[in-house]
């Protein structure tokens, strides 16, 4: 079953062009702000290429978190705490 990402379109001057947030179903929700449509159209190819870079940064963040958790686990084990 393929998960669908929810997209919303708004027109708000005080909001950024693109927001990724958590939807009601705890899945990603992308909000596109049409107030910035000229800029988004101008930078569309760069914006489209964000997916790979974003994935890499999230992967890097997760690797750092898991490395920290492993170090904490090792410290707990060394000090005799049952984990």
PAFILUM-210081 format. One record per residue (C-alpha): residue number from 1; x, y, z. Coordinates in steps of 0.1 Angstrom, whole numbers, plus 5000, padded with zeros to 4 digits. Layout:
BEGIN
(rec NUM, (X, Y, Z)),
...
This chain:
BEGIN
(rec 1, (5000, 5000, 5000)),
(rec 2, (5015, 5033, 4989)),
(rec 3, (5012, 5061, 5013)),
(rec 4, (4999, 5094, 4999)),
(rec 5, (5014, 5127, 5011)),
(rec 6, (4987, 5154, 5018)),
(rec 7, (4992, 5187, 4999)),
(rec 8, (4975, 5219, 5009)),
(rec 9, (4974, 5252, 4990)),
(rec 10, (4973, 5285, 5009)),
(rec 11, (4977, 5322, 5001)),
(rec 12, (4992, 5338, 5031)),
(rec 13, (5018, 5367, 5030)),
(rec 14, (5032, 5359, 5064)),
(rec 15, (5039, 5322, 5057)),
(rec 16, (5069, 5307, 5039)),
(rec 17, (5066, 5293, 5004)),
(rec 18, (5068, 5257, 5014)),
(rec 19, (5061, 5240, 5048)),
(rec 20, (5064, 5203, 5057)),
(rec 21, (5044, 5195, 5087)),
(rec 22, (5026, 5166, 5104)),
(rec 23, (4991, 5158, 5091)),
(rec 24, (4962, 5146, 5112)),
(rec 25, (4971, 5110, 5103)),
(rec 26, (5007, 5115, 5115)),
(rec 27, (5020, 5114, 5079)),
(rec 28, (5039, 5143, 5062)),
(rec 29, (5018, 5172, 5049)),
(rec 30, (5032, 5197, 5025)),
(rec 31, (5018, 5232, 5024)),
(rec 32, (5024, 5253, 4993)),
(rec 33, (5018, 5290, 4996)),
(rec 34, (5006, 5305, 4963)),
(rec 35, (5015, 5340, 4976)),
(rec 36, (5051, 5330, 4966)),
(rec 37, (5041, 5314, 4933)),
(rec 38, (5065, 5336, 4912)),
(rec 39, (5095, 5326, 4933)),
(rec 40, (5084, 5290, 4934)),
(rec 41, (5080, 5290, 4897)),
(rec 42, (5114, 5306, 4892)),
(rec 43, (5132, 5281, 4915)),
(rec 44, (5111, 5251, 4906)),
(rec 45, (5140, 5230, 4894)),
(rec 46, (5160, 5237, 4925)),
(rec 47, (5130, 5230, 4947)),
(rec 48, (5124, 5197, 4929)),
(rec 49, (5159, 5187, 4936)),
(rec 50, (5155, 5192, 4974)),
(rec 51, (5141, 5157, 4979)),
(rec 52, (5175, 5140, 4977)),
(rec 53, (5193, 5165, 4998)),
(rec 54, (5165, 5164, 5024)),
(rec 55, (5167, 5126, 5025)),
(rec 56, (5204, 5128, 5030)),
(rec 57, (5201, 5153, 5059)),
(rec 58, (5174, 5133, 5076)),
(rec 59, (5196, 5102, 5072)),
(rec 60, (5225, 5120, 5087)),
(rec 61, (5204, 5132, 5116)),
(rec 62, (5191, 5097, 5122)),
(rec 63, (5226, 5082, 5121)),
(rec 64, (5238, 5107, 5147)),
(rec 65, (5209, 5100, 5169)),
(rec 66, (5214, 5062, 5167)),
(rec 67, (5251, 5066, 5174)),
(rec 68, (5243, 5085, 5205)),
(rec 69, (5218, 5060, 5216)),
(rec 70, (5243, 5032, 5211)),
(rec 71, (5269, 5051, 5232)),
(rec 72, (5244, 5055, 5260)),
(rec 73, (5235, 5018, 5258)),
(rec 74, (5272, 5009, 5261)),
(rec 75, (5277, 5032, 5290)),
(rec 76, (5246, 5018, 5308)),
(rec 77, (5259, 4983, 5302)),
(rec 78, (5294, 4991, 5314)),
(rec 79, (5280, 5006, 5347)),
(rec 80, (5260, 4974, 5354)),
(rec 81, (5226, 4987, 5346)),
(rec 82, (5204, 4961, 5331)),
(rec 83, (5191, 4973, 5298)),
